[in-house]
Amino acid sequence: MTEYDLDFLKEKGFLETSINMEDKYDTAEGTVKFVSYLFDSKNRLAYFVDFNVEDIASILKVLREKRNFDYYWFWKEGRIYTFRTFGENKQFIFNTQHSRKTEYIKSKKDKLSKFSSDNPTALFDVKDVILRFYRNLWNLRLKLAKAVNNELDDRDKILAAQRLLDRLIFTYFIAEKGIIYGIDKRGNRQELSARNLFRYLIEVSGDFHSLLNVLFFDYLNDSKKNDMPIQGAEGYSLFIPYLNGGLFRERQITTPTGESIGESELEIEGFEWNDLIDALNEYNWIIDGYTDTEAEDTIGNLTPEILGHIYEKFVISVSELDDVDVDDLKKTKEGELKKGNKKIGAYYTPEAITKYIAENTIFPFAMDKLELDKKYENFADFHEAHNNDADTLNRFNEALKHIKVLDPAVGSGAFPMAAADILFDWRRKCREKLDDYHLRREIIINNLHGVDIMEGAVEICMLRLWLWLIASVDTKKEIEALPNIEFNVFEGNSLIGYVDEKEVVDLKPKNKPKARWDTLTHKQFTIDNWGEEGIFYLFQQRNDKIREYRNASGERAERLRSEIKQMTDEFNRLLDGKLLKELQNKGIDIDEDKLKELKPFHWVMQFSNVFEKGGFDVVIGNPPYVNAWEMEEGSKLIRTILPKLFNDKCPLKSHWDLYIPFIIQALEINSKQGYFSYILPNPICREKYGIEVRKYILENTNIKNILTSGVRNVFEGVSRQSIVLIIKNSKPKKVDNIISINYIDEDNNISILNSTKQSDWNNLFQCQFRYEMDSTSFDIISHIDKLKVRLGNIYYVNYGAQISSKEKGKFGKQYLLEKDPKENPKKFIEGKDLSRYSISDRGLYLDYLPKMMYGPRVPEFFESPKLITRHVSGKNDSLIFTIDKMGYYSDHGLIMSTDYENLNSKNRTSFSDYTVDSKHNYQIELLLGILNSKLMSFFYANVYATGSLQGSYSHVYPQHVRNFPISTKVKLSYSDSIVKIVYYLLFNPPNKNAIISNYFDQYILDSLVYSLYFSSNFTTVGIPTDLVDKIASYLEPINYDRWAQLEFKDKLTGVEMKEKQALEERNMTVIERVYQRLKNDKEIQGCIRQIKSHPWVKVVEGEA
């Protein structure tokens, strides 16, 4: 049996050096004890071996408040108790003497094997639990929905089933916490686990659904009732606290006929409640993240955070279904929802990302408030430096106390929960005097805010916040009612509605406020005596009522809620009316009903208390990614409206994605000097549709850091890679802002990659965010970019023909493509036929009918000698060029370049940025060698490539090719040598004889191109620039042109076949002879090694 003790931890890379420490703590019984342990400062892990198991919670409580540890490892008598201070699952408990050989136990052992100092989070991975519970929950949800016997839409049945499960799951957690407990015949308190409670209730109850209705609506939602008798168990009752908060408020559901029924009126027939309870009883229900026990017969831990994953998947799944038919819904093997063949689902932000974003926005904002001379990278460093400085800690605590944090696409609340944990942890360490419950309550009410267009998401977010609060309840004291937080988390469209107070300052209600509104202000007022504040006077009154409502309960809460709703409805009527007129005046076809369907959200009213003080201090989240085509299919009105609303702030152009206006809106609602961070698809950094928002960010904000996961995808099942932007919402200063570029690996370890100046990005093509470029890369690009000659100066560059019909929809590409020639047949190639230095002829022909084609180009463009490249780059953004002298035609999947002299000026588009040089002496083979070099791929990858196509590919556009810089220092010796080598490669391309061709391609030719472009830099450091002279005497010509004529000819005569074979033998003999001579020349090899040793060359070749 493995001992998971000190030796095990050392094998895993922990405690290589350690500190002996001791701390004092108070036990649950009130006695004072001391605990000794070893601390690994590098990995922030504390190791305990001498402790009482029943004291673990007390030890953790004091150390969390006092120390900045990340991990706690308790080992005793064959049991591991491991905890961490952050994340969705905060504990890992394992009894090595478990008798059951379940999948759960195997999973635990597997996690222990993966656990190491490089991957400490492996123990806390919850994917296995999430997948299993999500799959089971969908089964139960669908069965419950199908059992609803009322005449309702299937969507309403599913949502009703979900709300019932929400309430039941919430009740499971609070029962496990001991907030619900039994009372026997003698009035004595009987502690019951959630598992035993519900197993008992289903046994004694004749009608479990009716019992749940009584529990939810008559007790948990009623401040007057606490003692709930159990039918079938005479003399036995349950103590049920009044929890408030709206979760147990009965909803009214509208039937297809327009009638309204309450949730308690739902008729559920044929549902096996035992199956539901048995499924829920398979898990450990952990509400506060820390426990020292786990039932042996369970299959996993369930925490509120884990349920957040599951709930968000459900809510978004249902929202993506236009028409729900429960009989048409199926599930994948993983438990994902399917309708027909369409997989429906959400992608939950990993906890490492939510933590990173929350920490790196909240901490710098609070530090800015302190205005300390010394800067700190993180809270742990700050706290360690000021642990004995009560005044500074108190000031930091005050900054956190008043911070306003918002997620405008809140989903299930992952980001507010990450912020909540951080605020709680840091304020505790700053010696906040409030007890845990009231500190959490204050954080929820004062600091956390969210908006989401989906009602279900808002409900789940509030549920998680309530659970987080309930977790800190002291069950020995009277349970307080939950605060009303429905004015912290709203349902609405974050992108449509008024933000700026100036936009609504002229508004007044049409009618005098009703008499009962008098109670809102405690004085009589009319429209005429509002004063200069106008409508904001009423907004303030609404805020006063909301503050009162948050702490109200029972009938008083309902009265206040009704009054606030009345005011809100009136304000929304005014604001919606004003917005409707503005949209109609902008030419948008919209009426009142259509606008209402969009769910406008007026920030200036709903969060007027926040905007009175300048906006939200921190805006964080994971906005929806909805591309242009998806919007065109499902949200055309949104795609029409948003440019009209945002163009005066930052234009929405090209195929903009929905996350783009979310960025603009975030910066609008973010306070000046506030912080903003989203996790975004990395096309934001390079794609054309992001140009305007990149300019906006660079001109108006300071980018503090960027987090990248490289080519790895943060979201499982998503092809697009992601980045995290951390931005300070303040104008860039004259002193250049330095952006820190960080990398997160698959084990969630974060390291610094490099740093760059924000001003460097201002000068890049399309203001791209080239976070992968270090200062050396910028120097290389700047050096190359100074060259005045571009390919577009000497060659005409454009797409191939657009061969669909001129008349829209009459015919497509395939109509003119045949293997058998027709009216005007032309040999034809596509992108798949092209590789570096070679063309593959598949025998295709294009029926070239220019009068019928949309964009035919001219025959001279195709039939002249030309360079060809694909519209899509090679892997890792490499360029793929070759030469065509055989007159192939192509479509716009290829980009072609030919000498201006080959085209009549009437037959070529004029590009204003390129002055034509008709007297140049660049041979086409020389240009091919340059364009296929590593250096030109490096230039393309760092200037134009977006990397946004699946598999690290990018689009290549004619504009890119025109702008490739061509060296002006090409001597005749250079040209001759490169041309000969290019002929070698055309005859013997890299995909044919790899060893020899790669030597000429990557060793000789690349070195010649480096010498050509970096000659002055080489001279400065003593690297020889005469490689071309050293190799010239070895290079022999081959007869490529004649061989190519024969190679690409459709049919050869016997004589021609013999001629071709002789040419191949002769050419290959020459190439092999040159290869051997060059390879054996030590002086040449030494020269190339020196070239490859230059720092710039190392960066280009990825060896720096």
N, C-alpha and C positions, 0 to 999 in steps of 0.2 A: 504494500500500500504506500502510495506517495505521501510524503510528509510535506505539507505546504508551509514550511517554516522559513527561518532566516536563510538557510542554505538554498532553498528553492528560489527565494527572491534574489539572492546573489547570482544564481545561475541565469536568471532572467534580466540581469543588468542593473538591479537595484542595490542600494546600500553598499556600493563599492567603498564609499567613505560615509561615515555617519556620525551623528552627534547624540550623546546621551542627554535626554531631557526629562524633566519632571514637571507636572502641573497639578494644581489643586482643583477639586470639583465638588459640587454638592450632589449627593445621591437623591433619589426620589423620596427617600424617607427623611431627608433634611440633614443627614450627617455629612461631615466634611471628610474627604479622603484625598489621597495623593496617588497618582499613576505615573509610572516611569515607562519610557519608550525610546526607541531609536528613531532619529529623523534623518532622512536622505534629502538634503537641501537641493541637490541637482534635480531630482524627480519629484520633489515635494510630497514624499510619502513618509508616513509615520507607521512604525511597526511596534505592535503591542503583543506581549506574551504573558505578562503577569497582570491579570485583571479579573474582575467579576463580570460574567456575561450580563447579569441584570443591570450593570452600571454602564453598559455601552452607550445608551442614549444620553445619559448624563455627561459622559466623557466627551462625546461628539458635540454636545451643545456648548460646552465651555470652550473647547478647542476651536470650534467654528467661529466663535465670537472673538477669540484671542489671537489665533494663529492663521496664517495664510497658507494652510496645507491644501493639497488637492486630493490626496488619497490616504485612507486609513486602513491598515491591515491588522486584524485581530486573529490570532491563531491559538487555539486551545483544544486539547483532547480530541483531535481529529476533525475539528470544525474550523472553517474559515468564515470570518465575518469581515467583508471588505466593503468600504463605503467611499464615495467621492462627494465633493461639495457642489457639483454642478451636473447638469444633464437630465435627460428624461427618466433614466433609471439610475438611482443613486446607490443601489446596494447589490451585492453579490454574496449570497450565503450558500455554503456547501458543506454537507455532512459526509465525510469520506466513508462513513459506516452505513450509509443508506442501504437498506436491504433490497429496495425495488430497482430493477434494471430498466428504467424507462428511457424514452427518447429525451426527456427533460434532463435526466442525469447524464446521458451521453453528450447532450448539448453543453452542459456545464463543464465536463471534462475537456471538450473540444475548445471551449473558450479559455480554459486554463492553459492549454497547450499553446494557444495563439498569444496569450498575454506576455508582454515583455515591456522593458523600459521604453522601447520604440513604439509600442502599441498597447499602452495601458488601458485604453478604452475598450479593448476586446472583451473584457469580462462583462461589460455593461451593455453589450450589443443586444438589441431587442427585436431584430428583424424576424426571428423565428416565432416569437410570441405574437408579433403584429400580424404576420401572415396567417397564422392559425386562427387567431381570434377574429380577424377581419372576415375570413372565410366563413367561420361559424356564425358570426353576427349577421352576415348577409342571408344565410340560410334561414335563420330565425326571423329576421326582419321580413323577408318575402313571405314566409309561412304565416306570420302574424297579419301582414297586409291582406293576404288572400282570405284570411279568416274573418275579416271585417265584413259584416253582412249588410251594412247600410248602403244606400244608393249614393256613392261618392265617386269622384274621379279617382283613378288608380294612383295618381300622384299624391292626392290628399290621403289616400289609404296608407301609402308608404310613409309619408311624413307623420301621420298620426301614430303609426307603429313605431317610428323612430322616437317621437316625443315620449311615448310610454316607456321605451327602453332607456331613454335619457334619464327619466325620473327614477326608474328602477335601479339603474347603475349608480346614480347619485346616492340613492338610499343605501345601496350596498356599501359604498364608501363610508357614509356617516355611521352606519351600523357597526362597521369594522372599527371605527374610531371610538365607539362606545357612547355616541351621542343619543342613539336609540337603544333602550335597554328594557328588559322585562321587569314586571312587578308581580310578585306572587300573592297568594291569598292573604298573607300576613302583612303585605305592604313592603316587603323587603326587595331591594334591588337585585336583579338577576342579570349578570353579565352574559351576553350572547355574542358569539361571532356572527358575522353576516351569513356565513354558510349555514350555521345551525339555525339562525333566526328564520331564514326563508324556507329552509327544509321543513321546519316546524309549521310555519304558516300555511304552506301548501298542503300539508298533511291534515291540519285541523279545519281548513277552510272548505266549505262546500262550493263556493264560487270565488275563485282566486281573483278574477278580474274585478268583481265588485269590491272585494277587500282592498285591492290596490286603489280603486277610485276613492274609497273612504280614507285610506291612508294619505293619498296625495292631496285631495281637494278639501276634505273635511278637517284634517288635522295639521299636516305640514303647511297648509295655506291658511290656517285659522289661528289667530292669536289667542282665542279664548279657550281652546281645547288642548289638553296635553295627555290625558289618561285615556288610551284607546282600548276598550274591551275587545277581546278576541272571541268571535263567535265560534262555538265548538270547544272552547277551553274555559269553562266556567270559573270565575274568580281570578283569572289570569288576564293581565293587561300589559300594554306597552306604553312606555313613556315616550311621547312624540313631541319634540320641541317645535315651536313655530319658527320657521326659517325665513319667510318673506322672500324678497328678491325676485319674484315673478316666475320662478321656475315651475312652481306648483299652482300658478293661476290657470284656471280652466279656460281653454281656448274654444272659440266658436268656429265651426267649419261650415262653409257655404256649400250646399248641395247643388247638383246640376240644374235643379229646378228653381234655385234662388233662395231656398229656405235655409235656415240656420239651425244647426244642432250643436249641443255641447259635447265635449269629449267624453263626459261621463255617460252620455247617451249612446255611445258606440256599442254595437252588438257584435260580440266576437264569439264565433261558433267553430267548434272543431279544432281549436288550437290546443296543443299539448303543453300546458304550462310546466309540467314536470321536466320536459326537454329543455326548456329555457333555464329553469333553475339549476338543473344538472350541469348545463353548459357553463353557467356563471360560476358554479361551485368548483369548477376545475382549476380555478386560479387563486393565487394569493392577492388579496385586495389591499394595496399599500397606499394610503392617502398622503402620508407625510414623508415618504422616501426613506425612512429609517425604521427598521424593526430588527430584533435580534432572533426572530423565529421564522420558520417557513414550514408549512405543512408538507409532509413527505409525499402525500398522494396528489399533489397539484402538478400542473404542467407549465407553470410560469407565473411571473409577477405582472399584475396590472396596476399601473399608476395613472393619475390624471393626464400626465404627459403622453403616455403611450396611447391612451384613448384619443388624444388630440390627433395623432396620425390617422387613426381609424375613422374618426368622425369627419375629418376634412376630406378623406377619400370619398366617404358617403355623400356628403353635401354637394361636392362638385360633380360627382357621378350623376346624381339626380338632376342637377342644374343643367347638365349637358344633354339631357334627353328632352327633346321637344314634346313628344307625346309618350307618356308612360303607360305601358300595358304590362302588368305584373306577369302575365303568362308569356310575354315575349322576352322577358329579361332572363339572361343566363349568366353563368360565371365561368371565368377561366380556371385553370388548375390552381393558379395562385390566389384565387378568390376575387380577381378583378371583375367588375361588372361588364357585361356585353349586351348590346342590343343588336341582334342580327350578327353581322361580322365585325361590327365596330366596337373596339375596346374603349371603355370609358373609365377615366380615373384622374386622380390628382397626384401631384408630385410634391411631397412634403419636404420642407427645407430641413436639411440635416442639422442636428443640435449644435455641432461644432460651428456651423455658419451663423446660426441665430446668436450664439454666445459671443462669437467674434464681433459681429455687427453691433450688438448691444454694448459690449464693453468698450469698443473703439469709437463710440459716439457719446455715451454717457460720461465716461471718464474724462475725455478732453474738454467737454462742455463744463463740467464741474471744476476742472483745473483752471480753465479760463476765468472763472468767477473768483478764484483765490488769488490770481495774479502773483504767483510765487516767482522768485528769481530763478530757482532751479526747476528744470523741466524733468518730468518722470515719464517713462515709457508705459507704465501700467500701475494699477492700484496697489499691487503687492509691493513694488518698490517705494511708492509714496507712503504706504502705511508703515513699512519697516523704518523709513527715515523719520517719521513723525509719530511713532507709537507712544512716545512720552510727551508729545506736544498736544495737550488737551485743547488748546485754543484753535490750532489749525485743523484738528480732527472735527471740532464742532463747526467750524466754518464750512468744511467739506460736507458735513452732514446737512447743514442748512441749505447748501446748494442743491443737494439731492432731494431734500424735502420739497422744494418748490419746482422741480423740473417737470416739464410737460412732454410726455413721450407719446407719439402717435404712429400707428400702422394704418395707412389708408386702404389697404387691401387685406384686412386682418385675418381672414380665413378662420381657422380654429383657434387662433390666438398664440401661435408659437413664438412670435416676436414679443408681444406684451408679457408673456410668461418668462421669457429669457430676461427681459428688462426687470420684471418683478423680482426674480431670484437675485439678480445683481444688486438692485437697490436695497433689498432686505439684507443681504450679506454684508455689503459695504457699510450700511448705516449701523448694523450691529457692531461691526468692527470699529466704528467711530463712536461707540458707547452711547447709542441712542437709548433713552431711558424707558420708552414705551415697551410694554410687554409684547410678545410675539404676535398675539392676535390683533392688538390695536395698531401695531406697526404695519402689519400686512393690510389691515383695513384702510389705514391712511394712504398707503402706497396705491391701492386699487382706486380709491376715490380721487386722490389728488394728482396722481402721476400718470396713470395709464388711460389711453384713449384709442379707439379704433373705429373704422368704418368698413363696411362690406356690402356689396350689392345683393348678397344672398342672405335672406332672413335666417336660414338654418345655420349659416356660419356665425352670425351674430349670437344666436342662442348658445352655440357650443362654446364660443369664446367666453361668454358670461358664465357658463357652467364651469369652465376650467378655473376662472378667477374665483368663483365661489368655493370650489373644492380646495383651492390653494389657501383660501382664508379659513375654511373649516378645519384644515389640517392642523392649524395652530390653536384650536380651541382647547381650553383647559376643562376637561369633562367633569372635574370636581366642582366647578363653579356653574352658575346659571348661564345657560346658552343665550347669547344675544341674537336678536333678529339680524339677518343678513342685510347689508346696505342695498338700496336700490341703485343699480349701476347701468340702467338702460339709457342714461344720458351720458355715459362714458363710451359706450359701444353702440353705434347706430347702424341701421340699415339704410343704404343709399348709394348713389352713384358718385364716387369721389371726383369724377372728372367734369360733371355737369352741375353747375350751381355757382353762386356768387362767393368770392373770397374777399375781395377788397371792399372795405367800408365805403369808399368813394362811389362805388357802383350803385349803392342803395340809399345814399344819404337823403335823396329826395322823396322817399316813399312815405306815405301815410295811409292808414286804413280808410276805406271809403266811408265806413259807418263808425259812428261813435261807439267806443267799447261798451259792451253790455254792463248793466248795473253791477253784476256780481264781480266784474273785473276790479271794482273798487277795492275789494279785499286784497288784490295783488299788490297794491301800493300803499295801503293803509291811509290813503287820503283821496279825496275826490279829484279826478283830473279829466280833462276833455282834450280833444285834438288841438284846440286853440292854445292851451297852456303847456304844450310839450316843451317849449323852449328850443334852444339851439341844438339839443341832442337829437331831436326828431325821433325816428323809429328806434334809435339806440336806447332811448329812455325805456321803451317797452321791453327791449331785449334784456336790459338790466333787471327789470322786474321779474322776467321769466327766470333769469339766473338765480335770483333770490329764492324763488319758489323751488327750483331744482335743488338748491342746497338744503332747503328745509325737507324736501321729499326724500332725499337720500337716507335720512335718518328716521323717517317716519315709518309707521307700520299700521296694519289694520285699516279701519274706516278712514282715519286721517290720511293715510297714504293714498287710498283710493280717491279721496276728494282732491288731494293735491295733484294727483296724476291726471285727473279729469280736467282740472283747471289748466295745467301745463299743456295738455293736449289741445285744449280749446285755443289757447294762445298760439301754439305751434301751427295748428291748422290755418289760423288767420294769417300768420306771417308767411307760411308757405303759399297761401293763395295769392298774397301780394307779390311775393318774390317770383313765383312761377309765372304769374301774369306778365310781369315785367320782362322776364326771360323769354317768354313765348313771343311777345311783340318784337323783341330784338332779333330773335331767330327768323321770324317771318320777314322782317325788314332786310335781313341778309339773303333773302331769296330761298329759304328752306321751306319745303312743303311739310308743315307740321301743324297739328292742332292740339287742343288741350289734352285729349285722351292719349295721343301718341307721346306727348311730353310726360304725362303722368307715368306711362309705362317705362320710361327711361329712369325713373326714380331720382329726380334732381335732388342734390344735397347742398344746401346753402350753408357753407362753413361760417359765414359772417353772422348768421343767426344761431345755428346749432352750437357753435363753440365761441360765441361772442365774448365770453369771459376770457378765453385764451387769446383772441385777436385784439382785445383791448390792451394786452401787454405785448403785442408784436408777433404773435404766432407760436407755433410749437417749437420747443427747444431742440427736440430730437425727432426726426422722421425716419422710420426704418421699415423694412419689409421686403416682401417678395411679390412684386406686382404681377398681374396676369400677363402672360405672353400670348398674344393673339395676332397672327400675321394678317397681312392685307387681304389675302385670298379668303381666309376664314371669315373675316369681317364682311367682305363682299357677299359671302354666302348667307351669313346669319345676322349681321348687324349693319346693314347698309346705312341706316339712318344715323347711327353713331359715327360711322366713317365720314358722313357728310357734315355732321354738326361740329365735330371736334376741331377740324382745321379752322372753321369760322371763329371758334371760341379762343383758340390758342395762337393764331397767326400774329396777333399784335404782341405776343410775348416771345414766341419762338415758333417759326413756321414748321408745319408738318408737311414734309415733302416725300416724293417718291413712294415706295412701298412701305411706309412707316408701320411699325408694330405698335400694339396698344401700350406697351410699357414705355414708349417714348413720351406721350402726354402725361403718364404717371410720374415721370422724372420731372417734367416742367411743373406740374402741379405741386409736387413735393417741395420744390424750391420756392414756390409761391406761398405755401402755408408754413414753411419753415421760418423761424425768426431770423433776423439778421444776426450774425455771429453764432447761429445755431448750427447743428450738425445733421447731416443727411446720409443715409446709406441704404442701398438696395443690393440684392443679388440679382444679376442681370445676365442675359445671354451675351456671350462675348462679341457678337456682331455689332453691339453698341459701339465698340472701339474702332471699327473699321468700315462697316458697311455704308454705302452711299446714303441710305435713308436716315442715318444718324448724324450727317454732317452738321445740320443746324443745331441740334441739341449739344453736340460736342463743342461747337463754337460758343454756344450759350454758357456752357459749364466753364470753359477756359476763360471767357471774358468776365464772368460774374462771380466765380467761386474759387476756392483753393482746394484742389484735390490733395487730401492728406495721405491716403495710401490706397493701394489696389491689392486685392488678394486674388490669386489665380491658382487653379488646380492643374494648369498645363493642358495636356491633351486628354486628361482623365475627366470624365463627366461626373459632376457632383450629384446630379439627380439620376438615379437608376432608370434605365429605359428611355432616356432622353438623349438624342444624338448631338444636340448643341452643347458646346462647352459653356461654362459660366465664369463670371468674374464678380467680385464685390468691389464697389466704389465707396470710399469713405470721403465725404466732402464737407468742408466748412463753408457755410453760406455767407461769405464775405468777399468783397472785391479783392483781386490779387494786388499785393503791394508792390512797390518799386523793387524791393528786395525779392529776388526770385524765389518762388515757392518750390521746395524740394518734395517730390513725391516718392514715398517708400513703396517698393514693389515686393510683396510677400508671396510665399508659395505654401500651399497646404497639401500635404501628401495623403496617401490613401489611409494612413493611420492617424490622420488629423494633427500631425505635427506641423507647426508653422515656422518657417524660416525666412530670412530676408534674402531676396534674390539680388536686388540692386536698387539704385535710386536714380532719379532723373529730374531734370528741371522742367517745370510746367511750361516755361516759355519755349522749350524745344518743340513741344507738341503744336504750339501755335503755328510754327513754320512748316509743319509736315503736310503732305498731300492730304487734302480734305480734313485737315486738323485731326488726323487719326491719333488714337491713344495707343502708342507703340510701347506698351509696358514691358515687352520682352527685350527691348533695346537698352543696352547700357551706354555709357558715355563713349566708349570706343566705337560701338556701332554707329552712333550719331556722327562721330568724326569721319568714319569711312564713307557714310552716305553723303555727308556734306562735301567731302573731298571729290567724290565722283560726280555729284550733282552740279559742281561748278563748271563742268565741261559744257561748252556752248553748242557743240554739234549733237543733235538728236537724230534718231533714226528717221523721224518725221521730216527732217530737213532734206534727206537724200532719197528716201523711199516713200512711195504712196502706200498707206496702210489702211485697210478696211476689212470688214467682214466679207465672207463669200456671199453668194447669191441668196436672197430670200425667195424661195422657190414655191411658196404657196400662191394661190390665185390672187390676181389683182382685185377681182371682185370678191368681196368678203364671203368666206364660207363655201365658195364654189368647189374648190379642191385643195388638198393639202400636199405635203411633200411627196408622199408615196405615189401619188398619181403620175408624177413625171419620172419616177425612178424605176428602171427595169434592168434586167440582165440581158435582154434582147433589144438591140438598137431599134429605134422607131423613126420619127420624122427627121429630127436633128440631133442625133446621138452624140454625147460628149462623155469621155471617161470621167468617172466621178469618184470622189473619196469623201469619207466622213472623219470625225474626230477619232473614232476607234481605230482608224487605219494608220494613224500617225504615231511614231515614237521617235526618240532622239536619233537623228541622222537617217531615218528610214521611213519608207512608205510601203504599206501592204495593199496590193491591188486585189480586191475581191471580185473584180469583173463587173462592177456596177456601171450603169450608164444613166446620164441625165438627158431627158428629152428637152433640150434647151429651146424654149419658146418664149423669148423675152417679152413679146407683146401681151402674153397672158400672165406673166409672172409679176409678183408684187415688187421685188427688188432684184432685177436680173444682172445688174452690173453690165460690163461690156466684155466681149470676147477677149480683147487684148489683155485685160486684167488677169484672166485665167491662163491664157496661152503664152504669156511672157515668162521668162525665168523669174521665179519668185521664192521668197521665204514663207514658210507656213508654220503656224503654231496653233495649238488647240485653244478653244474658248475656256477650257478648264485646265488648270495647272496640273503638274505631276504631283505625286505625294510629297507632303511637307513643302508645298509651294515651290517646287522646282519647275523650271521652264522646259518646254519640249518643242524644239525647232527642227526643221529639216528644209531641204531645198527641193523644189520641183521644177525640172526643165522639160517635163513631158506634157505640159499643158492640161493638167487635171482641173476639172471644175469641182466646186464644193459649195456647201450651203453655209449659213451663218454660224455653224458650229466650229468653223475654222476661221482664223484671221490670216490674211495674206498681205505680203509686202513686196512691191516691185519697184524698180527704178522709175522715177518720174518720166524719164526719157522714153519708156515703153508705152506711155499713154498720151493720147491727145489731151491737151489741157481742158477741152470741152467735156471730156469723159471722166473727169476726176473731181471729186468734191474738194473745195478749197478749205484748208484749215488755217485760220488766221494766225495761230500761234507759231506756225512753222514757215519760215522763209525758205523757199526751194533753192537748193544748191545743185544746179545741173552740171557743174564742172568738177564734181568730186571724183576721186579715183579709188573709191572703196570697191573691191571685188565682192561679189555676193557670197563667195565661200569664206572670205575673211569675216564678213558680218555674221555668218552662221557660227563660226568658231567663237566669236565674242558672245553672241546671244545664248549659246549653249553652255557657256562657262559657269563655274560655281559663283563667280563674282556677280554675274548678271542675275542669276537666280537669287543671290543674297540681296541685291538691290531691289528686285521685284518683291521678294518676301517682306522686306522691311519698309517698303514705300507704298506698295499697292495691294498686296495680298490681304484678304480678309480672313482666311482660314475658316470661313463660316460654312463651307460645304462639308458634308459628312466625310470623316476620315482625313481631316486636315488638308483639304483641297480648297482652291479659290478660283474665282472667275478671272479670266484674263480678258481685258477689253482693248480695242484698238487704241484708245487714248493712252493706255499703259505702254503699248508697243511703240507708238510714235515717240514717246518720251524717254525711251532707253538711251542713256548717254553713250556716245561713241567717241573713243579716244581720237584726239587730233594729232597724236605723235606717232602715227603709223609709218615707219620707214619702209622702203621697198623690201628690205631683208625680212622684216616682220611679216609683211603681207605674203611674200613668197613662202615663208616657212609655215605660216598658219594655213595657207591655202593647201599646201601639200598634205599637211596632217589632217585637215578636214576631208580631203579626198580619201585618205586612208579610212577615216571613220564612216564616210558615206558608203564605201565599198564593203567595209567590214565593221558594221555598227555594233554598239555595246551589247545588243541582244543576240549577237551571232558568235563571236569569238571573244569572250569576256576578258580573258587575261590580257591579251595583246591590245584590244581596243580600249580597255580601261586604263592601261598604261599611257597610251597616247592622249586619251581624253582627260583623265584626272591628274596625271603626273606631268606630262609635257605641256599640253595645250593650256591647262589652268595656270601653270607656272608662267607661261609666256604672257597670258592675259594679266596676271598680277604684275609682271615686270612692265607691261605696257601702261597700266593705270597707276601703279604705285612707284614709278621710277624715282621720283624725287625723294620719297620717304626711304626707299632702299638705299639710295646714295648717302643719305644723312647718317644711317647706322652701319654703313660699310658692307651692305649686301650687294653682290655683283648684279649688274643689270645687263650683262652681255650674254645671257643664256642663248639668245637667238643666234648669236655668232658662233657659239660653241657647237650648236646642233646642226647648223646650216649645211656643213660639208657632208653630213651623214644622210640628209634627206634626199630621197630619189623620187622622181615623178612616177605616177602610174597613169594608165589610160582609163580614167574613170568614165569620161563622157561617152566614149564608144561602148563601153560595157553597159552603161545605164540605158543607152538606146536599145540594146539587145535585150536587156533584162526586163524592160517594161513594154516590149513589143508583144502584141497578142499572139502571133504565130511566127515561128522561126523556120527558115529553110534548113536543110541539112548542113549546108556550108556555114550558115550563121550560127548554128548550134556548136559546130567545131570551133568557130572563131571565138564565141563566147567562152567556151571551155578553156581555150588557150589563154585568153585574156585573164580569166580567173586565176589560172595557175601562175601566170607571169606576175600579176598584181600581188597575189598572196606571197609569192617568193620575195618580192621587193619589200613588202611590209614586214615580213618576218626577219629579213636581213637587217633592215633599219632598226627594228626593235632590239635585236641582239646587240648591235653595235652601240646604240644609245645606252642600253642597260649596262654594258660592260665598261663604259667610259666613267671612271671614278670622278674625274673633274666635273662632268655634267651632273652626276648623282650628288656630289657635294654641293654644287651650286643650287640644285633644286631643294636640298635639305635646308640650306640657308634661307631660301625664299620661303619655304614652308614654316620656318621658325619665327618669321616676323609676327608681332602681336596682331596686326590687322589680318594677316592671312589665317592665323589661328582662329580668330573670331569668325571669319567668313566660313571656314571649314568646320566650325562647331567644336573646336578642340581647345578653346581658351579656358 
